[in-house]
Amino acid sequence: MSKDKEFTEKSFDEMDEKERLKFETAKELGLADRLMKNGWKSLSASETGKIGGLMNRKMKDNNKR
């Protein structure tokens, strides 16, 4: 088992850049409350796919600038 903290135990400052982007995207989709309560396992494949797609789009937009 990993020595890293679980997502629900991390503060925003402890997250790396990708974790912050993932959480911010989940927050935009209205999934942050469920994430903080139950972790990533509580999301469906469809919800995680939406998060991944939006993250990918944001990262591409940031690289174009």
Backbone as XML, in Angstrom:
<?xml version="1.0"?>
<chain id="A" units="angstrom">
  <residue number="1" name="MET">
    <atom name="N" x="0.832" y="-1.179" z="0.000"/>
    <atom name="CA" x="0.000" y="0.000" z="0.000"/>
    <atom name="C" x="0.879" y="1.245" z="0.000"/>
  </residue>
  <residue number="2" name="SER">
    <atom name="N" x="0.460" y="2.270" z="-0.677"/>
    <atom name="CA" x="1.226" y="3.510" z="-0.816"/>
    <atom name="C" x="1.291" y="4.277" z="0.501"/>
  </residue>
  <residue number="3" name="LYS">
    <atom name="N" x="2.405" y="4.960" z="0.686"/>
    <atom name="CA" x="2.551" y="5.783" z="1.878"/>
    <atom name="C" x="1.919" y="7.155" z="1.691"/>
  </residue>
  <residue number="4" name="ASP">
    <atom name="N" x="1.536" y="7.483" z="0.444"/>
    <atom name="CA" x="0.912" y="8.766" z="0.169"/>
    <atom name="C" x="-0.444" y="8.860" z="0.849"/>
  </residue>
  <residue number="5" name="LYS">
    <atom name="N" x="-0.827" y="10.089" z="1.149"/>
    <atom name="CA" x="-2.144" y="10.309" z="1.743"/>
    <atom name="C" x="-3.229" y="10.017" z="0.725"/>
  </residue>
  <residue number="6" name="GLU">
    <atom name="N" x="-4.363" y="9.581" z="1.210"/>
    <atom name="CA" x="-5.526" y="9.438" z="0.355"/>
    <atom name="C" x="-5.973" y="10.826" z="-0.081"/>
  </residue>
  <residue number="7" name="PHE">
    <atom name="N" x="-6.679" y="10.890" z="-1.205"/>
    <atom name="CA" x="-7.135" y="12.171" z="-1.732"/>
    <atom name="C" x="-7.950" y="12.958" z="-0.706"/>
  </residue>
  <residue number="8" name="THR">
    <atom name="N" x="-8.833" y="12.286" z="-0.002"/>
    <atom name="CA" x="-9.716" y="12.972" z="0.935"/>
    <atom name="C" x="-8.968" y="13.542" z="2.129"/>
  </residue>
  <residue number="9" name="GLU">
    <atom name="N" x="-7.721" y="13.097" z="2.356"/>
    <atom name="CA" x="-6.922" y="13.596" z="3.477"/>
    <atom name="C" x="-6.032" y="14.767" z="3.079"/>
  </residue>
  <residue number="10" name="LYS">
    <atom name="N" x="-5.888" y="15.029" z="1.793"/>
    <atom name="CA" x="-4.988" y="16.075" z="1.317"/>
    <atom name="C" x="-5.670" y="17.432" z="1.317"/>
  </residue>
  <residue number="11" name="SER">
    <atom name="N" x="-4.885" y="18.457" z="1.645"/>
    <atom name="CA" x="-5.383" y="19.816" z="1.484"/>
    <atom name="C" x="-5.060" y="20.256" z="0.059"/>
  </residue>
  <residue number="12" name="PHE">
    <atom name="N" x="-5.659" y="21.331" z="-0.391"/>
    <atom name="CA" x="-5.438" y="21.827" z="-1.739"/>
    <atom name="C" x="-3.955" y="22.137" z="-1.954"/>
  </residue>
  <residue number="13" name="ASP">
    <atom name="N" x="-3.280" y="22.641" z="-0.925"/>
    <atom name="CA" x="-1.857" y="22.980" z="-1.032"/>
    <atom name="C" x="-0.977" y="21.746" z="-1.165"/>
  </residue>
  <residue number="14" name="GLU">
    <atom name="N" x="-1.410" y="20.606" z="-0.659"/>
    <atom name="CA" x="-0.630" y="19.368" z="-0.724"/>
    <atom name="C" x="-0.763" y="18.656" z="-2.068"/>
  </residue>
  <residue number="15" name="MET">
    <atom name="N" x="-1.742" y="19.045" z="-2.873"/>
    <atom name="CA" x="-1.968" y="18.395" z="-4.160"/>
    <atom name="C" x="-0.946" y="18.888" z="-5.175"/>
  </residue>
  <residue number="16" name="ASP">
    <atom name="N" x="-0.575" y="17.998" z="-6.112"/>
    <atom name="CA" x="0.282" y="18.450" z="-7.201"/>
    <atom name="C" x="-0.595" y="19.116" z="-8.263"/>
  </residue>
  <residue number="17" name="GLU">
    <atom name="N" x="0.035" y="19.605" z="-9.310"/>
    <atom name="CA" x="-0.684" y="20.387" z="-10.317"/>
    <atom name="C" x="-1.819" y="19.605" z="-10.975"/>
  </residue>
  <residue number="18" name="LYS">
    <atom name="N" x="-1.571" y="18.343" z="-11.328"/>
    <atom name="CA" x="-2.615" y="17.549" z="-11.979"/>
    <atom name="C" x="-3.760" y="17.232" z="-11.027"/>
  </residue>
  <residue number="19" name="GLU">
    <atom name="N" x="-3.435" y="16.965" z="-9.768"/>
    <atom name="CA" x="-4.492" y="16.693" z="-8.789"/>
    <atom name="C" x="-5.369" y="17.930" z="-8.585"/>
  </residue>
  <residue number="20" name="ARG">
    <atom name="N" x="-4.752" y="19.092" z="-8.557"/>
    <atom name="CA" x="-5.528" y="20.340" z="-8.424"/>
    <atom name="C" x="-6.447" y="20.521" z="-9.611"/>
  </residue>
  <residue number="21" name="LEU">
    <atom name="N" x="-5.911" y="20.321" z="-10.813"/>
    <atom name="CA" x="-6.715" y="20.469" z="-12.023"/>
    <atom name="C" x="-7.870" y="19.479" z="-12.022"/>
  </residue>
  <residue number="22" name="LYS">
    <atom name="N" x="-7.603" y="18.250" z="-11.611"/>
    <atom name="CA" x="-8.645" y="17.221" z="-11.558"/>
    <atom name="C" x="-9.736" y="17.610" z="-10.557"/>
  </residue>
  <residue number="23" name="PHE">
    <atom name="N" x="-9.329" y="18.090" z="-9.390"/>
    <atom name="CA" x="-10.301" y="18.475" z="-8.378"/>
    <atom name="C" x="-11.102" y="19.694" z="-8.823"/>
  </residue>
  <residue number="24" name="GLU">
    <atom name="N" x="-10.416" y="20.692" z="-9.421"/>
    <atom name="CA" x="-11.125" y="21.885" z="-9.900"/>
    <atom name="C" x="-12.144" y="21.520" z="-10.967"/>
  </residue>
  <residue number="25" name="THR">
    <atom name="N" x="-11.795" y="20.597" z="-11.839"/>
    <atom name="CA" x="-12.718" y="20.152" z="-12.885"/>
    <atom name="C" x="-13.906" y="19.426" z="-12.269"/>
  </residue>
  <residue number="26" name="ALA">
    <atom name="N" x="-13.654" y="18.574" z="-11.295"/>
    <atom name="CA" x="-14.741" y="17.871" z="-10.609"/>
    <atom name="C" x="-15.658" y="18.871" z="-9.900"/>
  </residue>
  <residue number="27" name="LYS">
    <atom name="N" x="-15.053" y="19.901" z="-9.349"/>
    <atom name="CA" x="-15.827" y="20.939" z="-8.666"/>
    <atom name="C" x="-16.744" y="21.659" z="-9.657"/>
  </residue>
  <residue number="28" name="GLU">
    <atom name="N" x="-16.233" y="21.954" z="-10.845"/>
    <atom name="CA" x="-17.037" y="22.600" z="-11.886"/>
    <atom name="C" x="-18.233" y="21.739" z="-12.285"/>
  </residue>
  <residue number="29" name="LEU">
    <atom name="N" x="-18.058" y="20.428" z="-12.226"/>
    <atom name="CA" x="-19.141" y="19.508" z="-12.588"/>
    <atom name="C" x="-20.077" y="19.206" z="-11.420"/>
  </residue>
  <residue number="30" name="GLY">
    <atom name="N" x="-19.806" y="19.794" z="-10.259"/>
    <atom name="CA" x="-20.659" y="19.595" z="-9.094"/>
    <atom name="C" x="-20.410" y="18.285" z="-8.365"/>
  </residue>
  <residue number="31" name="LEU">
    <atom name="N" x="-19.219" y="17.732" z="-8.504"/>
    <atom name="CA" x="-18.908" y="16.436" z="-7.903"/>
    <atom name="C" x="-17.995" y="16.547" z="-6.683"/>
  </residue>
  <residue number="32" name="ALA">
    <atom name="N" x="-17.598" y="17.737" z="-6.309"/>
    <atom name="CA" x="-16.609" y="17.929" z="-5.240"/>
    <atom name="C" x="-17.094" y="17.410" z="-3.885"/>
  </residue>
  <residue number="33" name="ASP">
    <atom name="N" x="-18.348" y="17.640" z="-3.549"/>
    <atom name="CA" x="-18.854" y="17.189" z="-2.249"/>
    <atom name="C" x="-18.767" y="15.672" z="-2.111"/>
  </residue>
  <residue number="34" name="ARG">
    <atom name="N" x="-19.178" y="14.979" z="-3.152"/>
    <atom name="CA" x="-19.127" y="13.515" z="-3.122"/>
    <atom name="C" x="-17.672" y="13.025" z="-3.075"/>
  </residue>
  <residue number="35" name="LEU">
    <atom name="N" x="-16.791" y="13.709" z="-3.799"/>
    <atom name="CA" x="-15.372" y="13.341" z="-3.775"/>
    <atom name="C" x="-14.774" y="13.489" z="-2.386"/>
  </residue>
  <residue number="36" name="MET">
    <atom name="N" x="-15.050" y="14.586" z="-1.744"/>
    <atom name="CA" x="-14.484" y="14.831" z="-0.421"/>
    <atom name="C" x="-15.035" y="13.846" z="0.608"/>
  </residue>
  <residue number="37" name="LYS">
    <atom name="N" x="-16.255" y="13.416" z="0.418"/>
    <atom name="CA" x="-16.869" y="12.498" z="1.372"/>
    <atom name="C" x="-16.436" y="11.050" z="1.141"/>
  </residue>
  <residue number="38" name="ASN">
    <atom name="N" x="-16.440" y="10.612" z="-0.131"/>
    <atom name="CA" x="-16.236" y="9.193" z="-0.433"/>
    <atom name="C" x="-15.025" y="8.883" z="-1.304"/>
  </residue>
  <residue number="39" name="GLY">
    <atom name="N" x="-14.332" y="9.885" z="-1.811"/>
    <atom name="CA" x="-13.161" y="9.645" z="-2.655"/>
    <atom name="C" x="-13.525" y="9.373" z="-4.106"/>
  </residue>
  <residue number="40" name="TRP">
    <atom name="N" x="-12.496" y="9.106" z="-4.903"/>
    <atom name="CA" x="-12.679" y="8.917" z="-6.351"/>
    <atom name="C" x="-13.482" y="7.668" z="-6.680"/>
  </residue>
  <residue number="41" name="LYS">
    <atom name="N" x="-13.475" y="6.683" z="-5.814"/>
    <atom name="CA" x="-14.189" y="5.436" z="-6.080"/>
    <atom name="C" x="-15.699" y="5.641" z="-6.165"/>
  </residue>
  <residue number="42" name="SER">
    <atom name="N" x="-16.191" y="6.748" z="-5.632"/>
    <atom name="CA" x="-17.630" y="6.986" z="-5.612"/>
    <atom name="C" x="-18.170" y="7.483" z="-6.955"/>
  </residue>
  <residue number="43" name="LEU">
    <atom name="N" x="-17.281" y="7.819" z="-7.888"/>
    <atom name="CA" x="-17.717" y="8.344" z="-9.182"/>
    <atom name="C" x="-17.901" y="7.215" z="-10.193"/>
  </residue>
  <residue number="44" name="SER">
    <atom name="N" x="-18.828" y="7.430" z="-11.103"/>
    <atom name="CA" x="-19.056" y="6.447" z="-12.158"/>
    <atom name="C" x="-18.007" y="6.624" z="-13.260"/>
  </residue>
  <residue number="45" name="ALA">
    <atom name="N" x="-17.939" y="5.665" z="-14.148"/>
    <atom name="CA" x="-17.004" y="5.746" z="-15.277"/>
    <atom name="C" x="-17.333" y="6.949" z="-16.157"/>
  </residue>
  <residue number="46" name="SER">
    <atom name="N" x="-18.601" y="7.229" z="-16.314"/>
    <atom name="CA" x="-19.028" y="8.370" z="-17.116"/>
    <atom name="C" x="-18.548" y="9.690" z="-16.503"/>
  </residue>
  <residue number="47" name="GLU">
    <atom name="N" x="-18.680" y="9.798" z="-15.199"/>
    <atom name="CA" x="-18.254" y="11.018" z="-14.511"/>
    <atom name="C" x="-16.742" y="11.205" z="-14.580"/>
  </residue>
  <residue number="48" name="THR">
    <atom name="N" x="-15.995" y="10.127" z="-14.383"/>
    <atom name="CA" x="-14.540" y="10.245" z="-14.457"/>
    <atom name="C" x="-14.092" y="10.529" z="-15.888"/>
  </residue>
  <residue number="49" name="GLY">
    <atom name="N" x="-14.824" y="10.004" z="-16.862"/>
    <atom name="CA" x="-14.527" y="10.298" z="-18.266"/>
    <atom name="C" x="-14.726" y="11.763" z="-18.587"/>
  </residue>
  <residue number="50" name="LYS">
    <atom name="N" x="-15.791" y="12.348" z="-18.052"/>
    <atom name="CA" x="-16.033" y="13.780" z="-18.257"/>
    <atom name="C" x="-14.915" y="14.609" z="-17.652"/>
  </residue>
  <residue number="51" name="ILE">
    <atom name="N" x="-14.490" y="14.229" z="-16.459"/>
    <atom name="CA" x="-13.400" y="14.942" z="-15.790"/>
    <atom name="C" x="-12.132" y="14.853" z="-16.639"/>
  </residue>
  <residue number="52" name="GLY">
    <atom name="N" x="-11.810" y="13.652" z="-17.098"/>
    <atom name="CA" x="-10.613" y="13.450" z="-17.906"/>
    <atom name="C" x="-10.658" y="14.225" z="-19.209"/>
  </residue>
  <residue number="53" name="GLY">
    <atom name="N" x="-11.795" y="14.240" z="-19.852"/>
    <atom name="CA" x="-11.941" y="14.979" z="-21.109"/>
    <atom name="C" x="-11.770" y="16.475" z="-20.921"/>
  </residue>
  <residue number="54" name="LEU">
    <atom name="N" x="-12.391" y="17.015" z="-19.879"/>
    <atom name="CA" x="-12.262" y="18.447" z="-19.611"/>
    <atom name="C" x="-10.840" y="18.812" z="-19.198"/>
  </residue>
  <residue number="55" name="MET">
    <atom name="N" x="-10.199" y="17.936" z="-18.408"/>
    <atom name="CA" x="-8.808" y="18.174" z="-18.016"/>
    <atom name="C" x="-7.902" y="18.215" z="-19.241"/>
  </residue>
  <residue number="56" name="ASN">
    <atom name="N" x="-8.115" y="17.274" z="-20.151"/>
    <atom name="CA" x="-7.315" y="17.207" z="-21.367"/>
    <atom name="C" x="-7.475" y="18.492" z="-22.183"/>
  </residue>
  <residue number="57" name="ARG">
    <atom name="N" x="-8.695" y="18.962" z="-22.312"/>
    <atom name="CA" x="-8.957" y="20.189" z="-23.060"/>
    <atom name="C" x="-8.269" y="21.388" z="-22.398"/>
  </residue>
  <residue number="58" name="LYS">
    <atom name="N" x="-8.350" y="21.469" z="-21.078"/>
    <atom name="CA" x="-7.713" y="22.578" z="-20.350"/>
    <atom name="C" x="-6.194" y="22.541" z="-20.513"/>
  </residue>
  <residue number="59" name="MET">
    <atom name="N" x="-5.601" y="21.342" z="-20.441"/>
    <atom name="CA" x="-4.155" y="21.227" z="-20.578"/>
    <atom name="C" x="-3.702" y="21.619" z="-21.987"/>
  </residue>
  <residue number="60" name="LYS">
    <atom name="N" x="-4.486" y="21.229" z="-23.004"/>
    <atom name="CA" x="-4.150" y="21.613" z="-24.377"/>
    <atom name="C" x="-4.246" y="23.120" z="-24.543"/>
  </residue>
  <residue number="61" name="ASP">
    <atom name="N" x="-5.290" y="23.724" z="-23.974"/>
    <atom name="CA" x="-5.453" y="25.181" z="-24.070"/>
    <atom name="C" x="-4.295" y="25.905" z="-23.405"/>
  </residue>
  <residue number="62" name="ASN">
    <atom name="N" x="-3.846" y="25.404" z="-22.247"/>
    <atom name="CA" x="-2.728" y="26.029" z="-21.524"/>
    <atom name="C" x="-1.428" y="25.900" z="-22.308"/>
  </residue>
  <residue number="63" name="ASN">
    <atom name="N" x="-1.234" y="24.792" z="-23.019"/>
    <atom name="CA" x="-0.012" y="24.588" z="-23.801"/>
    <atom name="C" x="0.026" y="25.455" z="-25.044"/>
  </residue>
  <residue number="64" name="LYS">
    <atom name="N" x="-1.138" y="25.834" z="-25.571"/>
    <atom name="CA" x="-1.199" y="26.689" z="-26.763"/>
    <atom name="C" x="-0.850" y="28.126" z="-26.453"/>
  </residue>
  <residue number="65" name="ARG">
    <atom name="N" x="-1.012" y="28.527" z="-25.195"/>
    <atom name="CA" x="-0.760" y="29.923" z="-24.823"/>
    <atom name="C" x="0.695" y="30.213" z="-24.716"/>
  </residue>
</chain>
